[in-house]
Amino acid sequence: MSLRINDTIPDLTVETDKGSFSLHEFVGDSWAILFSHPKDFTPVCTTEFGAVAQLADEWEKRGTKVLGVSVDGVEDHKKWKSDIESVAGAPAGFPIVADTDLALSKAFDMLPAEAYLPDGRTPADSATVRSVFIVGPDKQLKLSMTYPMSVGRNFAEVLRALDGLQTSSGNGVATPANWTVGEDVIIPPTVSDEDAKAKFGAFKTVLPYLRTTQLPD
């Protein structure tokens, strides 16, 4: 079954290098980001985990927890973190799920139900386990992105998307293309001009259905 935007994520109990817990327990009242990888000790994935480690302060500022996912086991994760921290120059304090039974990968629709890990497998056997999922405090999926193995993810964009999600959900607005914090936002078409003026004050009408405004501080 596919996991779509605004679906509640499955409350799986997962094993990680920092112990076992349920996904809903992990999210708690926070935002959360799950980022998955097809195998430990692979080059692109190591740089990506390093990028997440370097952004620890940014995740914390946004009240967001991060959770890595890989289909290898806990002991491999612990050893791999040494490489990640060496590349990043920063501690990798986030947990990494040991999805050896592929339960999480299948529940999040990254692998088909019949998928299995063959003996002597390579990253190609779980190549589609390279996704980012942003989850809200309501435990619902807010955004997902999937990448091929050859293209490293831009976690600055993940951070920007998180800012957009938090801004839109907290203020009843939308964000335009390439939006960053501090720029004008879009007033939804469902809000009348009268209500928009009462809520936001001045706004600009670019097109009858496109109105922009500056959020109050």
N, C-alpha and C positions, 0 to 999 in steps of 0.2 A: 504494500500500500504506500503510495507516495505521500511525502510530508510536504505540505504546501504552506504558503504564507498564512499566518493567523491560526494554523493548527497548533494544538497543545503538543509539546514534544513528549515522547514516551518517557515514563519514569523508570528507566532501567537502573538496576544496581550495577555499578561498574567497579572494576579493580584497577587501581592506579599505583604509581610508584609512591604515592602518599596515602595509601590505604583505600578501603572500599567505601562507597557512598552512593546514594541514589542521585540521579540527575536533578530532580526537583529539589532535593536537599542541598545540592551544590549551588543551584541558582539562588535559592532563598528569596530574599526581597531585592536582589540586585539584577542588573543586566549581566549577561554572560555571553562569551564568545567561545564556540567550539571550532577548533581548526584541526583538520585531519591530514594524515600522511600515510602513504602506502607501505613504508618500511623505514626502520631505523638505519642509521649509518649510511644515508644516501646524501649526495652533495647539495641538491637544491633544498631539500627538506631541512638540512642542518642550518643553512643560512636563514631560512624562514623562522625556525624556532628561535634562532639567535635574534632576529628582528623583533619578535614578540617579547623576548626577554629584555631587550633594550628599551621597550616602551612601557615597562612596569609602572613607572610613575604616572604615565598618561592614562593607563587603564584605571589606576586607583583614583585619579582625579574625577573620573567619570562613573565611579561606583560600579565598575565592571570587573567580573571575574573571567579569567581565561583558562581554558581546558584543552590541552593537546590530546590528540587521538592517533594511535598507530596500532597496526595489527600484530606487532611484536609483543613480547612479554615484559613483565616488570623488571627483571634483571637486566635485559637489554636496554630498557629505558634509563635505568640508573647509570649504566656505563656510557650511554649516548650523551647524557646530559653533560658529562665532562667535556666532550667534543663541542657541544653547543656553547657552553660557557667560554671555552677557549676561543671560538670564532667570534662570539658576541662581545667578549670583555665585560659580561654582566651575568649575574646569577639567574638561572632558569628556575624560579621559585614556584612556577605553576605545576600542577599535576599533569601526568600524561596517562590516558586510559590505555590499558593493555587489552585491546579488542581482539584477542586471539581466537575467539569463537565467532567473530564477525557479527555479533548480536547488534552492536551499535551501528556498524556500517550498513547492515541490512535495514534496521529500524529507521534510519535516516535516508534510506533509498539511495545509498552510494553504491551498493552491490545488489545483484538480484538474489532472490531467496535461495536459489540452488547453488550459489557461489561457495567455494571451499578453498582452502590453502593447500596446494599440492606439495609433496616432498620436493625439496630443492627449489622452492619457489623463488621468483624474482619480483622486483617492484611491479613489473608488468601484469602480474597476476592480480594485483589489487590497485591498479592504476587510477581507478575512479575514486579511490578514497583520498581525494585531494580537494576538500571543500572547506568553506567557511560558513558557519551558521551563527547569526546573532539572535539571541533569545531575550525577550523582555522579562521583567519581574513577574508578569502574569503567566510565565512558563510557555508563552506562545512564540512560534518562529516568526521573526520580523524580517529577516533577510537571509538569502543564501547565495553563495557564489561557488562555482566549480571550475578548476583549472586543470590543464594537462600537466604531465610530469615535467615537461621541458621549460615551463614558464613559471618563474618565481612570482609569488604573490606580492602585491604592493600593500603593505600593512599601513602605510599612510592613508591609503584609500579606505581600508577597513575602518580606521580611526575616523576619517571624514564621514563615512556612512553612519557610523555609530553616533556621531554628533548630530547628523541629520535626523536620525530616528529619535534621539532623545529630545531634540528641539521640536520636531513635529508632534510627537505624542504629548509633550508637556505644554504646548501652546496652541494646539488646534490649527496648525498651519502646514504647508508643504514647502519643500526647498527646491529651487531651480537647478538646472545643470551646473555642475562645477562649484556649487555653493560651499562656502566655508563660514565658520562662526563669525558673526559680526556683519555679514552681508544681508541684504534685503531678502525677505521670505515671501512666499506666495499665499495669498488669502484664498481658501477653497471656494469654488463656485457656489457651493451650498450656503455660503454666508452672504446675506444681503448687504448692499452698500451701507444701509443704515446701521446694521449690526456691526459691520466692519469699522465704521467710523467710531461707534461707541466703544468698541474693544481696542482698536489700534490707533485711533486718532487719524492723522493724515495718511493717505495711501495714494498710489499712482495707478491709474487705469491705462495699461499698455494696449490691451484689447478688451472687448466686452467680457471675456471669460478669463483674462489674465490681469490680476491686480497684485501689486507688490507693496510691501510696507517694511519699515524698520521695526524690529521687535523692541519693546521697552526694555530698559536695563533691568 
